[in-house]
């Protein structure tokens, strides 16, 4: 049996009294194509942010590449790249400054001079 690369069981997320995710289950195996679809406010972005380790879940089980995003965020981030829904950089920063800032997300970033060559 092929182990899933992403596994979610009974995932729940609440913001105070508001329940954003009410117990979702899914597993994605290596090579599978998976779509997370739903109307605005259905919790799609919240689910993705939990998988990325960007926000913590209220309860349930989550595993991404064998890592729990809540308890192993650094290990997970060293293996996964993300593009957030909205992102931006200060327009007054130089390219090297932006690269230096984002390289802080990685455990062993390449030296700036190696990247800029």
C-alpha positions in Angstrom: 0.0 0.0 0.0 1.3 3.4 -1.0 1.6 5.8 2.0 0.0 9.2 1.4 2.2 12.2 1.0 -0.5 14.3 2.6 -3.0 12.9 5.2 -5.7 14.7 7.0 -8.1 13.1 9.5 -10.9 14.9 11.3 -9.3 18.3 10.8 -11.0 21.1 12.6 -10.3 24.8 12.9 -12.2 27.4 14.9 -11.8 31.1 15.3 -13.6 31.7 18.6 -17.1 30.5 18.1 -16.8 30.4 14.3 -16.1 27.0 12.9 -14.0 27.4 9.7 -13.4 23.6 9.2 -15.7 21.0 10.8 -13.9 17.7 10.5 -12.5 17.0 7.0 -10.7 13.9 5.9 -8.6 13.2 2.8 -5.3 11.5 1.7 -3.2 12.3 -1.3 -0.8 9.7 -2.6 2.4 10.5 -4.5 1.6 11.3 -8.1 -2.1 12.0 -7.6 -3.8 15.1 -8.8 -6.0 16.6 -6.1 -8.3 19.6 -6.2 -9.6 21.4 -3.1 -12.8 23.1 -4.4 -15.6 25.1 -2.7 -17.3 28.4 -2.5 -15.9 31.5 -0.8 -15.7 30.9 2.9 -15.7 27.1 2.7 -12.3 26.9 4.4 -10.0 26.1 1.4 -7.4 28.7 2.3 -7.5 27.8 6.0 -6.9 24.1 5.1 -3.9 25.1 2.9 -2.5 27.3 5.6 -2.7 24.5 8.1 -1.0 22.1 5.7 1.8 24.6 5.2 2.2 25.1 9.0 1.3 28.8 8.5 -1.5 28.5 11.1 -2.3 25.8 13.7 -5.3 23.6 13.6 -7.8 23.3 16.5 -7.8 19.5 16.4 -7.3 16.5 14.2 -4.4 14.8 12.5 -2.3 16.3 9.7 0.8 14.8 8.1 2.7 16.3 5.1 5.6 14.3 3.8 5.6 12.5 7.2 5.8 15.8 9.2 3.2 17.3 11.5 3.1 21.0 10.5 2.4 22.0 14.1 5.3 20.1 15.8 7.9 20.0 12.9 7.5 23.3 11.0 11.2 23.8 10.3 11.6 20.3 8.9 8.5 20.6 6.8 9.4 24.0 5.4 12.8 22.7 4.3 11.0 20.2 2.1 8.0 22.3 0.9 7.7 25.5 -1.1 4.6 27.7 -0.8 3.2 30.7 -2.5 0.7 32.5 -0.3 -2.6 33.9 -1.6 -1.3 37.4 -1.1 2.3 38.3 -0.7 4.5 41.2 -1.5 7.8 42.8 -0.8 8.7 46.3 0.1 9.3 48.0 -3.3 12.2 49.9 -1.8 14.2 46.7 -1.0 17.1 45.7 -3.3 17.0 42.2 -4.9 19.8 41.0 -2.5 17.8 42.2 0.5 14.7 40.3 -0.7 16.6 37.1 -1.3 18.3 37.4 2.1 14.9 37.9 3.7 13.3 34.9 2.1 16.4 32.7 2.5 15.7 32.8 6.3 12.9 30.4 5.6 15.4 27.6 4.9 17.6 25.6 7.3 20.7 25.8 5.1 20.3 28.7 2.6 22.9 29.1 -0.1 25.2 32.1 0.3 23.8 35.2 -1.3 26.8 35.6 -3.6 26.2 32.1 -5.0 22.6 33.0 -5.9 23.4 36.4 -7.4 26.1 35.1 -9.8 
